[in-house]
């Protein structure tokens, strides 16, 4: 007799694995189905060039919720976060280097502006206060103000009381963060151009927006809320890359009783009389379940895996209008030596953190100008890390891996195809870094260039959007992914979403997977979904 599961989870990315772990801890019989041979979705570590192991897509950790680390006992299952100390911005004949030592950072900023050094202290305190107000949103389903349910009304009243308790200055900052562009918000605090450019970069990640586009201040806040060991704005590497993090979550889920299968690609979600009752694999195998959870994005879940007749027409149309607009690329480099930056020669601790190619606000906005007209940025924003300086096992002795996250690389090119222009894009990225580190082209042993189309093909992320859809204001909170269906449920009974297209959004966070599991358990608190 075929096995029937309480819940079948489609997709073995980090959210799907977290989801399975929480359900298994509650006694559910859970099966995770992953199409690729490796678990993790976009959080994977793979040997792309012989001897060199890369975090192929996602590459740093900060947003992973501390309750998930605790509940799934991830440290015991191998999770180790290594520090990523600061951000180094090379300039022509100068540099800006912010580190985790607050006093050193203030002295560094004071080289550019004494006023900014003072403002940086006040800015940090203001952002921590706003983060403390917003952080509970990451740990609970977003209340729907259009709903008249008692639970939503109680949650909204609780939020209103917390908001009322804020002082007027914090309310003002919260309003600006909710509506402004990243640069407009930072302009209120700082005058140093490279500082504003580098800080504003957090506001464009995963969006097809520029640093001067309204709404990017919230994305900046979204990334600012990352924490490690209770410290806001702390970032790190997972030992053995992001695949090490995914393995730890998988081990935690399996220890709780979850079953995981790789190379098991789902072809269809089985629906009968408006209710999900299992999945069919491409192999022809059918697996029955009391509930189905998809960690795939809405386009993949509803438009690829389901028959159109299984969905209300209005809902299907809203899903078609959901914005992905992939705009990010990735270049992974195997290096024979370390890059040497003209502005700060030699090998030093400035290479151990993030290296931000963001010399000015104008540079950042011009990179976006290219993308607006369907071109990849000729002078792109690049976020560079060299994880082998803290985790040498990723490369042969004396060699290094370099990860380059790039904006902008629009999914839709105005001229030519990505298959034809992939290497041209890679050259533009290397040239942008070589402007400040001229030895880089001569120390490259191999490279992997990933366009949004490649990311889509390899991971299934529609249009290569790393957040399963833009973090734009109209696609946040109770409207993520679409209005009326933001609490992980769908119009099909017993079909749930548990990926980054749900609240609170993208990044290696795990919160969507956890919150969707809690929603299923709320629906059926006793054993058996």
Helices and strands as residue ranges (DSSP letters): E 4-10, H 14-25, E 30-33, E 45-49, E 52-55, H 66-71, E 81-83, E 87-91, E 94-98, H 102-110, H 114-134, G 135-139, H 150-165, H 168-179, H 182-187, H 193-200, G 201-203, H 216-224, E 227-228, E 231-232, E 236-238, H 241-256, E 259-261, E 266-272, E 275-281, E 286-294, H 298-298, I 299-304, G 308-310, H 313-321, E 328-335, G 349-351, E 354-357, H 361-372, E 381-385, G 387-389, G 392-394, E 400-407, H 418-434, G 440-443, E 444-450, H 452-459, G 462-464, G 473-475, G 477-479, E 495-497, H 511-523
